[in-house]
């Protein structure tokens, strides 16, 4: 029975962020078909930020009207909407509409918002429910939440989405001297091993499994009085919004990010740690800066930094960086480092990788080492290290603050979300209004002079 409950808790956890994570790893294929093309990541980034209205609504209701929202009913609604949205996305993701004479992926954008709304809201509903069960099942839930990013990444690797090749095509051109044969390289996309329809149906199946698992978990014996032994020091969470509890209420605030702190306020099990105002300010500045980079600035231009090297490179960068996120959480759990100097150094290193990625995006469509295997390898490695180092910084910042107080975690979530929002708001007009980043056909030889 215990093994079955562990399995149910793990499957329930996989449904927390599987939809949005699935979208991100499928982007290399989507940009080749949807009319937004290279601008698509910036749209997804801003939509995820808009979806914060879900957890904000739940937080405010729980704060000012405790008990009004029934936890189990909210989770049933959230999971059901996730299943329906994933199913609709499977069939409608490539449908477009004309707006002001321009083709737009309206159906995709709307359904993406609902998927983000579901996943963001899951962060403030799923975990409080798990606190009703035995503590070992909560740990299993976080393992499943980590798999919600790892599984879509592995599926996308197996799919081979967005891989292309350059083909030399011949054309007959009429000239004054007669017909002449012209040759030009064109991009031809290799068919994926299975379609986007199948990919999103797999995501639908995972959301449905989450819903079914929750149904059976509600039939498990609940523990209503939590002891100190039920709290745990380290959790794994991928591309999700941090759960934080305010003092005196079970209200939570969400974010668009990766690893989590102990949501029950680990200050209850760890000794209070005294930090000077300068050190606290430094920690919160790190959180704001890192969140802006990882959740708003760099995701908006990933296509511009990777696609000049080819769709295969973009595919690898997107999937491997997604896999680096949970791996960094595991490293943070096994090798915690609370030194502020270490976190500062890692932040500078991660910022350096991010600066390289941004520089390559600015150079698009003619970046350094284009048409070179070294260029391909460096940009993929840079994205993996960027994600890995800054994810570790965020995780350890949470560990440090949770040893101080619950209110410190509240400010963690507030500043993290603020950084994410500012990053997204900064990049959206630069990408979509002022068009500071340029796209081009990878097989175009204009950069090979």
C-alpha positions as a LaTeX table, in Angstrom:
\begin{tabular}{lrrr}
\hline
Residue & $x$ (\AA) & $y$ (\AA) & $z$ (\AA) \\
\hline
Unk1 & 0.00 & 0.00 & 0.00 \\
Unk2 & 2.84 & 2.39 & 0.83 \\
Unk3 & 4.52 & 1.68 & $-2.51$ \\
Unk4 & 1.28 & 2.41 & $-4.36$ \\
Unk5 & 0.89 & 5.70 & $-2.49$ \\
Unk6 & 4.46 & 6.67 & $-3.39$ \\
Unk7 & 3.67 & 5.92 & $-7.04$ \\
Unk8 & 0.49 & 8.00 & $-6.90$ \\
Unk9 & 2.31 & 10.90 & $-5.24$ \\
Unk10 & 5.04 & 10.79 & $-7.90$ \\
Unk11 & 2.55 & 10.77 & $-10.77$ \\
Unk12 & 0.61 & 13.58 & $-9.10$ \\
Unk13 & 3.81 & 15.61 & $-8.94$ \\
Unk14 & 4.60 & 15.12 & $-12.62$ \\
Unk15 & 1.41 & 16.96 & $-13.53$ \\
Unk16 & 2.48 & 20.15 & $-11.76$ \\
Unk17 & 4.59 & 21.69 & $-14.55$ \\
Unk18 & 4.61 & 19.12 & $-17.34$ \\
Unk19 & 2.49 & 21.23 & $-19.72$ \\
Unk20 & 4.64 & 24.38 & $-19.71$ \\
Unk21 & 7.86 & 22.38 & $-19.68$ \\
Unk22 & 6.55 & 20.41 & $-22.63$ \\
Unk23 & 5.87 & 23.65 & $-24.50$ \\
Unk24 & 9.43 & 24.89 & $-23.98$ \\
Unk25 & 11.14 & 21.74 & $-25.24$ \\
Unk26 & 8.79 & 21.60 & $-28.26$ \\
Unk27 & 9.52 & 25.22 & $-29.25$ \\
Unk28 & 12.34 & 24.22 & $-31.69$ \\
Unk29 & 9.70 & 22.50 & $-33.80$ \\
Unk30 & 6.95 & 25.08 & $-33.25$ \\
Unk31 & 9.08 & 28.00 & $-34.50$ \\
Unk32 & 9.42 & 26.30 & $-37.87$ \\
Unk33 & 5.64 & 26.22 & $-38.38$ \\
Unk34 & 3.86 & 28.94 & $-36.39$ \\
Unk35 & 3.81 & 32.44 & $-37.95$ \\
Unk36 & 5.57 & 34.07 & $-34.96$ \\
Unk37 & 8.66 & 31.99 & $-35.80$ \\
Unk38 & 11.74 & 33.22 & $-33.89$ \\
Unk39 & 9.62 & 35.61 & $-31.80$ \\
Unk40 & 7.59 & 32.74 & $-30.34$ \\
Unk41 & 9.71 & 32.29 & $-27.14$ \\
Unk42 & 9.16 & 35.94 & $-26.20$ \\
Unk43 & 5.39 & 35.46 & $-26.50$ \\
Unk44 & 5.49 & 32.33 & $-24.34$ \\
Unk45 & 7.58 & 34.15 & $-21.72$ \\
Unk46 & 5.16 & 37.05 & $-21.35$ \\
Unk47 & 2.12 & 34.73 & $-21.35$ \\
Unk48 & 3.60 & 32.74 & $-18.44$ \\
Unk49 & 4.02 & 35.97 & $-16.50$ \\
Unk50 & 0.41 & 36.95 & $-17.22$ \\
Unk51 & $-0.72$ & 33.57 & $-15.86$ \\
Unk52 & 0.36 & 34.69 & $-12.39$ \\
Unk53 & $-3.19$ & 35.96 & $-11.92$ \\
Unk54 & $-4.13$ & 32.37 & $-11.00$ \\
Unk55 & $-1.88$ & 31.87 & $-7.96$ \\
Unk56 & $-2.34$ & 35.53 & $-7.02$ \\
Unk57 & $-6.11$ & 35.04 & $-6.92$ \\
Unk58 & $-5.77$ & 31.89 & $-4.78$ \\
Unk59 & $-3.31$ & 33.65 & $-2.48$ \\
Unk60 & $-5.58$ & 36.66 & $-1.93$ \\
Unk61 & $-8.67$ & 34.52 & $-1.34$ \\
Unk62 & $-6.81$ & 32.33 & 1.17 \\
Unk63 & $-5.49$ & 35.42 & 2.91 \\
Unk64 & $-8.68$ & 37.44 & 3.21 \\
Unk65 & $-11.32$ & 34.68 & 3.05 \\
Unk66 & $-9.74$ & 31.58 & 4.66 \\
Unk67 & $-11.66$ & 28.42 & 3.97 \\
Unk68 & $-13.69$ & 29.87 & 1.09 \\
Unk69 & $-11.83$ & 27.83 & $-1.53$ \\
Unk70 & $-12.06$ & 24.09 & $-0.99$ \\
Unk71 & $-8.61$ & 22.71 & $-1.65$ \\
Unk72 & $-9.63$ & 19.41 & $-3.25$ \\
Unk73 & $-12.25$ & 21.07 & $-5.45$ \\
Unk74 & $-9.72$ & 23.63 & $-6.70$ \\
Unk75 & $-7.24$ & 20.88 & $-7.56$ \\
Unk76 & $-9.90$ & 18.94 & $-9.46$ \\
Unk77 & $-10.70$ & 22.07 & $-11.47$ \\
Unk78 & $-7.03$ & 22.90 & $-12.09$ \\
Unk79 & $-6.13$ & 19.37 & $-13.21$ \\
Unk80 & $-9.25$ & 19.05 & $-15.37$ \\
Unk81 & $-8.56$ & 22.36 & $-17.13$ \\
Unk82 & $-5.01$ & 21.14 & $-17.73$ \\
Unk83 & $-6.25$ & 17.95 & $-19.37$ \\
Unk84 & $-8.73$ & 19.82 & $-21.57$ \\
Unk85 & $-6.22$ & 22.52 & $-22.56$ \\
Unk86 & $-3.56$ & 19.94 & $-23.46$ \\
Unk87 & $-6.07$ & 17.95 & $-25.48$ \\
Unk88 & $-7.26$ & 21.03 & $-27.37$ \\
Unk89 & $-3.67$ & 22.13 & $-27.96$ \\
Unk90 & $-2.93$ & 18.76 & $-29.54$ \\
Unk91 & $-5.38$ & 19.50 & $-32.34$ \\
Unk92 & $-5.41$ & 23.31 & $-32.49$ \\
Unk93 & $-1.77$ & 24.30 & $-31.91$ \\
Unk94 & $-1.14$ & 25.12 & $-35.59$ \\
Unk95 & $-4.45$ & 26.90 & $-36.26$ \\
Unk96 & $-4.00$ & 30.58 & $-37.11$ \\
Unk97 & $-6.24$ & 33.62 & $-37.37$ \\
Unk98 & $-5.91$ & 36.87 & $-39.29$ \\
Unk99 & $-5.50$ & 39.93 & $-37.06$ \\
Unk100 & $-4.99$ & 43.27 & $-38.79$ \\
Unk101 & $-4.16$ & 41.37 & $-41.96$ \\
Unk102 & $-1.42$ & 39.35 & $-40.26$ \\
Unk103 & $-1.54$ & 35.66 & $-39.40$ \\
Unk104 & $-1.34$ & 35.00 & $-35.65$ \\
Unk105 & $-1.39$ & 31.82 & $-33.56$ \\
Unk106 & $-4.38$ & 32.93 & $-31.51$ \\
Unk107 & $-5.48$ & 29.41 & $-30.51$ \\
Unk108 & $-1.94$ & 28.50 & $-29.45$ \\
Unk109 & $-1.56$ & 31.69 & $-27.37$ \\
Unk110 & $-4.90$ & 31.26 & $-25.59$ \\
Unk111 & $-4.30$ & 27.60 & $-24.79$ \\
Unk112 & $-0.74$ & 28.39 & $-23.67$ \\
Unk113 & $-2.18$ & 30.91 & $-21.22$ \\
Unk114 & $-4.52$ & 28.29 & $-19.76$ \\
Unk115 & $-1.70$ & 25.75 & $-19.49$ \\
Unk116 & 0.47 & 28.33 & $-17.72$ \\
Unk117 & $-2.48$ & 29.28 & $-15.52$ \\
Unk118 & $-2.93$ & 25.63 & $-14.55$ \\
Unk119 & 0.74 & 25.05 & $-13.81$ \\
Unk120 & 1.21 & 28.30 & $-11.89$ \\
Unk121 & $-1.88$ & 27.64 & $-9.80$ \\
Unk122 & $-0.77$ & 24.07 & $-9.12$ \\
Unk123 & 2.13 & 25.48 & $-7.14$ \\
Unk124 & $-0.22$ & 26.95 & $-4.55$ \\
Unk125 & $-2.67$ & 24.03 & $-4.44$ \\
Unk126 & $-0.87$ & 20.72 & $-5.00$ \\
Unk127 & 1.68 & 21.03 & $-2.21$ \\
Unk128 & $-0.72$ & 22.07 & 0.59 \\
Unk129 & $-2.76$ & 18.97 & $-0.22$ \\
Unk130 & 0.35 & 16.77 & 0.00 \\
Unk131 & 0.97 & 18.13 & 3.51 \\
Unk132 & $-2.12$ & 16.19 & 4.59 \\
Unk133 & $-0.37$ & 12.89 & 3.86 \\
Unk134 & 2.59 & 11.25 & 5.54 \\
Unk135 & 5.84 & 13.23 & 5.10 \\
Unk136 & 7.61 & 10.59 & 3.01 \\
Unk137 & 4.97 & 10.99 & 0.31 \\
Unk138 & 5.63 & 14.73 & 0.09 \\
Unk139 & 9.26 & 14.00 & $-0.73$ \\
Unk140 & 8.08 & 11.63 & $-3.48$ \\
Unk141 & 5.82 & 14.40 & $-4.79$ \\
Unk142 & 8.85 & 16.63 & $-5.33$ \\
Unk143 & 10.63 & 13.85 & $-7.18$ \\
Unk144 & 7.64 & 13.69 & $-9.49$ \\
Unk145 & 7.68 & 17.46 & $-9.87$ \\
Unk146 & 11.29 & 17.24 & $-11.00$ \\
Unk147 & 10.28 & 14.60 & $-13.53$ \\
Unk148 & 7.68 & 17.03 & $-14.92$ \\
Unk149 & 10.58 & 18.76 & $-16.66$ \\
Unk150 & 12.85 & 15.80 & $-17.26$ \\
Unk151 & 10.30 & 13.57 & $-18.99$ \\
Unk152 & 9.23 & 16.12 & $-21.66$ \\
Unk153 & 12.91 & 16.86 & $-22.35$ \\
Unk154 & 13.65 & 13.17 & $-22.89$ \\
Unk155 & 10.56 & 12.78 & $-25.07$ \\
Unk156 & 11.62 & 15.79 & $-27.18$ \\
Unk157 & 15.10 & 14.32 & $-27.59$ \\
Unk158 & 13.53 & 11.10 & $-28.81$ \\
Unk159 & 11.24 & 13.05 & $-31.12$ \\
Unk160 & 14.09 & 14.92 & $-32.78$ \\
Unk161 & 11.96 & 18.05 & $-33.13$ \\
Unk162 & 12.97 & 20.86 & $-35.45$ \\
Unk163 & 16.03 & 19.19 & $-37.01$ \\
Unk164 & 16.84 & 20.52 & $-40.48$ \\
Unk165 & 19.33 & 20.10 & $-43.28$ \\
Unk166 & 20.58 & 22.32 & $-46.10$ \\
Unk167 & 19.73 & 21.07 & $-49.58$ \\
Unk168 & 21.17 & 22.45 & $-52.81$ \\
Unk169 & 18.17 & 23.16 & $-55.04$ \\
Unk170 & 18.35 & 23.92 & $-58.76$ \\
Unk171 & 16.14 & 26.42 & $-60.63$ \\
Unk172 & 15.64 & 27.23 & $-64.31$ \\
Unk173 & 15.90 & 30.97 & $-64.93$ \\
Unk174 & 15.00 & 32.68 & $-68.20$ \\
Unk175 & 17.68 & 35.13 & $-69.33$ \\
Unk176 & 18.41 & 37.05 & $-72.51$ \\
Unk177 & 20.82 & 34.32 & $-73.55$ \\
Unk178 & 18.41 & 31.50 & $-72.80$ \\
Unk179 & 17.55 & 29.27 & $-69.88$ \\
Unk180 & 20.16 & 29.00 & $-67.17$ \\
Unk181 & 20.32 & 26.69 & $-64.18$ \\
Unk182 & 20.74 & 28.40 & $-60.81$ \\
Unk183 & 21.60 & 26.69 & $-57.54$ \\
Unk184 & 20.58 & 27.84 & $-54.08$ \\
Unk185 & 20.78 & 26.29 & $-50.62$ \\
Unk186 & 17.42 & 25.91 & $-48.93$ \\
Unk187 & 16.42 & 24.69 & $-45.49$ \\
Unk188 & 14.54 & 21.42 & $-45.45$ \\
Unk189 & 13.13 & 20.25 & $-42.15$ \\
Unk190 & 13.51 & 16.57 & $-41.40$ \\
Unk191 & 10.27 & 14.99 & $-40.23$ \\
Unk192 & 10.27 & 14.25 & $-36.47$ \\
Unk193 & 10.04 & 10.65 & $-35.38$ \\
Unk194 & 6.52 & 11.42 & $-34.21$ \\
Unk195 & 4.31 & 14.44 & $-34.71$ \\
Unk196 & 3.53 & 17.39 & $-32.46$ \\
Unk197 & 0.03 & 15.93 & $-32.13$ \\
Unk198 & 1.49 & 12.79 & $-30.53$ \\
Unk199 & 3.77 & 14.87 & $-28.30$ \\
Unk200 & 0.92 & 16.95 & $-26.90$ \\
Unk201 & $-1.26$ & 13.85 & $-26.55$ \\
Unk202 & 1.50 & 12.38 & $-24.38$ \\
Unk203 & 1.42 & 15.56 & $-22.29$ \\
Unk204 & $-2.37$ & 15.17 & $-22.09$ \\
Unk205 & $-1.94$ & 11.60 & $-20.87$ \\
Unk206 & 0.44 & 12.82 & $-18.15$ \\
Unk207 & $-2.06$ & 15.46 & $-17.01$ \\
Unk208 & $-4.84$ & 12.85 & $-17.02$ \\
Unk209 & $-2.64$ & 10.52 & $-14.98$ \\
Unk210 & $-2.11$ & 13.38 & $-12.53$ \\
Unk211 & $-5.88$ & 13.83 & $-12.19$ \\
Unk212 & $-6.50$ & 10.11 & $-11.67$ \\
Unk213 & $-3.66$ & 9.90 & $-9.14$ \\
Unk214 & $-5.14$ & 12.79 & $-7.19$ \\
Unk215 & $-8.50$ & 11.02 & $-7.09$ \\
Unk216 & $-6.92$ & 7.99 & $-5.43$ \\
Unk217 & $-4.72$ & 10.12 & $-3.16$ \\
Unk218 & $-7.84$ & 11.75 & $-1.72$ \\
Unk219 & $-8.83$ & 8.26 & $-0.56$ \\
Unk220 & $-5.62$ & 7.86 & 1.47 \\
Unk221 & $-5.49$ & 8.40 & 5.23 \\
Unk222 & $-4.62$ & 12.02 & 6.02 \\
Unk223 & $-2.41$ & 13.47 & 8.70 \\
Unk224 & $-3.93$ & 16.73 & 9.91 \\
Unk225 & $-1.42$ & 17.58 & 12.61 \\
Unk226 & 2.06 & 17.98 & 11.18 \\
Unk227 & 5.05 & 17.33 & 13.41 \\
Unk228 & 8.57 & 18.56 & 12.93 \\
Unk229 & 9.55 & 15.18 & 11.51 \\
Unk230 & 7.22 & 15.83 & 8.59 \\
Unk231 & 9.34 & 18.71 & 7.36 \\
Unk232 & 12.25 & 18.13 & 5.07 \\
Unk233 & 15.27 & 20.28 & 4.21 \\
Unk234 & 15.48 & 19.90 & 0.47 \\
Unk235 & 12.97 & 19.66 & $-2.34$ \\
Unk236 & 13.13 & 19.35 & $-6.09$ \\
Unk237 & 10.92 & 21.55 & $-8.27$ \\
Unk238 & 11.29 & 22.36 & $-12.00$ \\
Unk239 & 10.30 & 25.51 & $-14.00$ \\
Unk240 & 7.69 & 26.29 & $-11.21$ \\
Unk241 & 6.58 & 29.06 & $-8.89$ \\
Unk242 & 7.98 & 28.90 & $-5.35$ \\
Unk243 & 5.54 & 28.06 & $-2.62$ \\
Unk244 & 5.82 & 30.41 & 0.33 \\
Unk245 & 3.73 & 30.70 & 3.46 \\
Unk246 & 3.00 & 33.96 & 5.18 \\
Unk247 & 3.07 & 34.04 & 8.96 \\
Unk248 & $-0.32$ & 33.20 & 10.48 \\
Unk249 & $-1.88$ & 31.96 & 7.23 \\
Unk250 & $-1.46$ & 29.22 & 4.68 \\
Unk251 & $-1.32$ & 31.70 & 1.83 \\
Unk252 & 1.26 & 31.31 & $-0.91$ \\
Unk253 & 2.79 & 33.31 & $-3.73$ \\
Unk254 & 4.06 & 31.81 & $-6.98$ \\
Unk255 & 6.92 & 32.35 & $-9.36$ \\
Unk256 & 8.17 & 31.23 & $-12.77$ \\
Unk257 & 11.28 & 29.27 & $-11.98$ \\
Unk258 & 12.87 & 26.09 & $-10.76$ \\
Unk259 & 13.82 & 24.73 & $-7.33$ \\
Unk260 & 11.88 & 25.37 & $-4.16$ \\
Unk261 & 12.50 & 26.00 & $-0.55$ \\
Unk262 & 10.72 & 24.12 & 2.21 \\
Unk263 & 7.19 & 25.43 & 1.83 \\
Unk264 & 6.21 & 24.80 & 5.43 \\
Unk265 & 8.70 & 27.28 & 6.73 \\
Unk266 & 11.92 & 25.40 & 7.51 \\
Unk267 & 12.65 & 28.00 & 10.10 \\
Unk268 & 10.57 & 25.69 & 12.32 \\
Unk269 & 13.18 & 22.95 & 12.07 \\
Unk270 & 16.36 & 24.91 & 11.47 \\
Unk271 & 17.91 & 27.36 & 13.91 \\
Unk272 & 17.31 & 31.02 & 13.27 \\
Unk273 & 20.28 & 32.53 & 11.45 \\
Unk274 & 21.14 & 36.18 & 11.86 \\
Unk275 & 22.16 & 38.13 & 8.76 \\
Unk276 & 23.07 & 41.76 & 8.56 \\
Unk277 & 20.96 & 44.11 & 6.49 \\
Unk278 & 23.78 & 44.30 & 3.94 \\
Unk279 & 23.90 & 40.53 & 3.52 \\
Unk280 & 20.12 & 40.27 & 3.24 \\
Unk281 & 20.09 & 43.03 & 0.64 \\
Unk282 & 22.79 & 41.18 & $-1.29$ \\
Unk283 & 20.79 & 37.94 & $-1.23$ \\
Unk284 & 17.60 & 39.63 & $-2.41$ \\
Unk285 & 19.46 & 41.45 & $-5.17$ \\
Unk286 & 20.85 & 38.09 & $-6.33$ \\
Unk287 & 17.34 & 36.64 & $-6.38$ \\
Unk288 & 15.92 & 39.55 & $-8.38$ \\
Unk289 & 18.80 & 39.58 & $-10.86$ \\
Unk290 & 18.93 & 35.82 & $-11.39$ \\
Unk291 & 15.15 & 35.57 & $-11.78$ \\
Unk292 & 15.11 & 38.36 & $-14.35$ \\
Unk293 & 17.76 & 36.56 & $-16.40$ \\
Unk294 & 16.42 & 33.01 & $-16.16$ \\
Unk295 & 12.68 & 33.70 & $-16.34$ \\
Unk296 & 12.39 & 36.78 & $-18.54$ \\
Unk297 & 15.44 & 38.06 & $-20.42$ \\
Unk298 & 17.26 & 35.05 & $-21.84$ \\
Unk299 & 14.27 & 32.75 & $-22.61$ \\
Unk300 & 12.89 & 35.52 & $-24.87$ \\
Unk301 & 15.94 & 35.39 & $-27.17$ \\
Unk302 & 16.91 & 31.71 & $-27.04$ \\
Unk303 & 15.77 & 31.21 & $-30.62$ \\
Unk304 & 17.96 & 34.09 & $-31.82$ \\
Unk305 & 21.01 & 32.78 & $-29.99$ \\
Unk306 & 20.63 & 29.15 & $-31.13$ \\
Unk307 & 18.85 & 29.05 & $-34.50$ \\
Unk308 & 21.71 & 30.74 & $-36.40$ \\
Unk309 & 23.64 & 27.54 & $-35.69$ \\
Unk310 & 20.82 & 25.35 & $-36.97$ \\
Unk311 & 17.70 & 23.72 & $-35.64$ \\
Unk312 & 19.61 & 20.72 & $-34.33$ \\
Unk313 & 21.65 & 23.03 & $-32.10$ \\
Unk314 & 18.51 & 24.81 & $-30.93$ \\
Unk315 & 16.87 & 21.49 & $-30.19$ \\
Unk316 & 19.82 & 20.32 & $-28.09$ \\
Unk317 & 20.18 & 23.64 & $-26.26$ \\
Unk318 & 16.47 & 23.73 & $-25.34$ \\
Unk319 & 16.25 & 20.14 & $-24.13$ \\
Unk320 & 19.62 & 19.84 & $-22.39$ \\
Unk321 & 19.19 & 23.14 & $-20.55$ \\
Unk322 & 15.77 & 21.90 & $-19.38$ \\
Unk323 & 17.46 & 18.76 & $-18.07$ \\
Unk324 & 20.16 & 20.86 & $-16.36$ \\
Unk325 & 17.50 & 22.45 & $-14.18$ \\
Unk326 & 16.49 & 19.38 & $-12.11$ \\
Unk327 & 20.10 & 18.16 & $-12.06$ \\
Unk328 & 21.13 & 21.45 & $-10.45$ \\
Unk329 & 18.41 & 20.97 & $-7.87$ \\
Unk330 & 19.83 & 17.55 & $-7.05$ \\
Unk331 & 23.32 & 19.05 & $-6.73$ \\
Unk332 & 21.94 & 21.74 & $-4.42$ \\
Unk333 & 20.35 & 19.03 & $-2.30$ \\
Unk334 & 23.48 & 16.87 & $-2.09$ \\
Unk335 & 26.14 & 19.61 & $-2.04$ \\
Unk336 & 24.63 & 22.69 & $-0.41$ \\
Unk337 & 26.81 & 25.79 & $-0.33$ \\
Unk338 & 25.65 & 28.66 & 1.87 \\
Unk339 & 28.67 & 30.87 & 1.32 \\
Unk340 & 27.55 & 34.23 & $-0.02$ \\
Unk341 & 30.92 & 34.61 & $-1.73$ \\
Unk342 & 30.34 & 31.33 & $-3.57$ \\
Unk343 & 26.85 & 32.38 & $-4.61$ \\
Unk344 & 28.21 & 35.71 & $-5.84$ \\
Unk345 & 30.89 & 33.97 & $-7.90$ \\
Unk346 & 28.37 & 31.53 & $-9.38$ \\
Unk347 & 26.03 & 34.42 & $-10.18$ \\
Unk348 & 28.81 & 36.22 & $-12.04$ \\
Unk349 & 29.67 & 33.01 & $-13.88$ \\
Unk350 & 26.04 & 32.40 & $-14.83$ \\
Unk351 & 25.67 & 36.02 & $-15.87$ \\
Unk352 & 28.74 & 35.61 & $-18.06$ \\
Unk353 & 27.18 & 32.62 & $-19.81$ \\
Unk354 & 23.98 & 34.61 & $-20.19$ \\
Unk355 & 25.91 & 37.56 & $-21.61$ \\
Unk356 & 27.48 & 35.28 & $-24.20$ \\
Unk357 & 24.05 & 33.93 & $-25.14$ \\
Unk358 & 22.70 & 37.48 & $-25.42$ \\
Unk359 & 25.69 & 38.62 & $-27.49$ \\
Unk360 & 25.13 & 35.76 & $-29.93$ \\
Unk361 & 21.44 & 36.71 & $-30.14$ \\
Unk362 & 22.40 & 40.33 & $-30.92$ \\
Unk363 & 24.76 & 39.11 & $-33.67$ \\
Unk364 & 21.99 & 37.03 & $-35.25$ \\
Unk365 & 21.84 & 35.94 & $-38.00$ \\
Unk366 & 25.65 & 36.03 & $-38.32$ \\
Unk367 & 27.13 & 35.02 & $-34.93$ \\
Unk368 & 30.63 & 33.91 & $-34.07$ \\
Unk369 & 31.81 & 30.48 & $-35.26$ \\
Unk370 & 28.76 & 29.97 & $-37.45$ \\
Unk371 & 28.95 & 26.83 & $-39.60$ \\
Unk372 & 31.49 & 25.45 & $-37.11$ \\
Unk373 & 31.05 & 22.52 & $-34.77$ \\
Unk374 & 32.86 & 24.56 & $-32.12$ \\
Unk375 & 30.21 & 27.26 & $-32.37$ \\
Unk376 & 27.44 & 24.67 & $-32.04$ \\
Unk377 & 29.05 & 23.04 & $-29.00$ \\
Unk378 & 29.84 & 26.32 & $-27.26$ \\
Unk379 & 26.33 & 27.75 & $-27.52$ \\
Unk380 & 24.73 & 24.52 & $-26.26$ \\
Unk381 & 27.22 & 24.30 & $-23.39$ \\
Unk382 & 26.70 & 27.97 & $-22.58$ \\
Unk383 & 22.94 & 27.51 & $-22.27$ \\
Unk384 & 23.34 & 24.41 & $-20.10$ \\
Unk385 & 25.83 & 26.14 & $-17.77$ \\
Unk386 & 23.73 & 29.31 & $-17.67$ \\
Unk387 & 20.69 & 27.36 & $-16.52$ \\
Unk388 & 22.61 & 25.07 & $-14.18$ \\
Unk389 & 24.63 & 27.69 & $-12.29$ \\
Unk390 & 21.80 & 30.16 & $-11.77$ \\
Unk391 & 19.35 & 27.42 & $-10.78$ \\
Unk392 & 21.81 & 26.37 & $-8.08$ \\
Unk393 & 22.07 & 29.99 & $-6.88$ \\
Unk394 & 18.28 & 30.31 & $-6.57$ \\
Unk395 & 18.01 & 27.02 & $-4.73$ \\
Unk396 & 20.70 & 27.91 & $-2.20$ \\
Unk397 & 19.31 & 31.42 & $-1.70$ \\
Unk398 & 16.05 & 29.75 & $-0.69$ \\
Unk399 & 17.90 & 27.43 & 1.70 \\
Unk400 & 19.61 & 30.40 & 3.35 \\
Unk401 & 16.44 & 32.45 & 3.73 \\
Unk402 & 14.33 & 29.60 & 5.01 \\
Unk403 & 16.68 & 29.30 & 7.99 \\
Unk404 & 15.81 & 32.88 & 8.88 \\
Unk405 & 12.01 & 33.17 & 8.89 \\
Unk406 & 8.87 & 32.61 & 6.87 \\
Unk407 & 8.60 & 36.31 & 6.08 \\
Unk408 & 12.05 & 36.07 & 4.50 \\
Unk409 & 10.59 & 33.48 & 2.13 \\
Unk410 & 7.68 & 35.78 & 1.39 \\
Unk411 & 10.14 & 38.44 & 0.21 \\
Unk412 & 12.04 & 35.76 & $-1.71$ \\
Unk413 & 8.92 & 35.00 & $-3.73$ \\
Unk414 & 7.95 & 38.65 & $-4.17$ \\
Unk415 & 11.36 & 39.73 & $-5.47$ \\
Unk416 & 11.75 & 36.64 & $-7.60$ \\
Unk417 & 8.44 & 37.25 & $-9.29$ \\
Unk418 & 9.26 & 40.95 & $-9.63$ \\
Unk419 & 12.53 & 40.11 & $-11.35$ \\
Unk420 & 10.81 & 37.65 & $-13.69$ \\
Unk421 & 8.15 & 40.19 & $-14.59$ \\
Unk422 & 10.63 & 43.01 & $-15.20$ \\
Unk423 & 12.76 & 40.77 & $-17.41$ \\
Unk424 & 9.79 & 39.72 & $-19.52$ \\
Unk425 & 8.43 & 43.27 & $-19.81$ \\
Unk426 & 11.86 & 44.54 & $-20.86$ \\
Unk427 & 12.41 & 41.98 & $-23.60$ \\
Unk428 & 8.95 & 41.76 & $-25.14$ \\
Unk429 & 9.00 & 45.21 & $-26.82$ \\
Unk430 & 12.65 & 44.82 & $-27.81$ \\
Unk431 & 11.88 & 41.56 & $-29.61$ \\
Unk432 & 8.38 & 42.16 & $-30.97$ \\
Unk433 & 8.00 & 45.93 & $-31.35$ \\
Unk434 & 11.44 & 47.38 & $-32.02$ \\
Unk435 & 12.74 & 44.19 & $-33.72$ \\
Unk436 & 16.26 & 44.56 & $-32.35$ \\
Unk437 & 16.98 & 40.89 & $-33.04$ \\
Unk438 & 17.15 & 39.63 & $-36.62$ \\
Unk439 & 16.20 & 36.24 & $-37.98$ \\
Unk440 & 17.33 & 34.58 & $-41.21$ \\
Unk441 & 17.40 & 31.30 & $-43.03$ \\
Unk442 & 20.16 & 29.15 & $-41.56$ \\
Unk443 & 21.15 & 27.90 & $-45.00$ \\
Unk444 & 21.50 & 31.43 & $-46.37$ \\
Unk445 & 25.17 & 31.96 & $-47.20$ \\
Unk446 & 25.21 & 35.73 & $-46.67$ \\
Unk447 & 27.33 & 35.27 & $-43.51$ \\
Unk448 & 30.01 & 33.20 & $-45.22$ \\
Unk449 & 31.74 & 35.97 & $-47.13$ \\
\hline
\end{tabular}
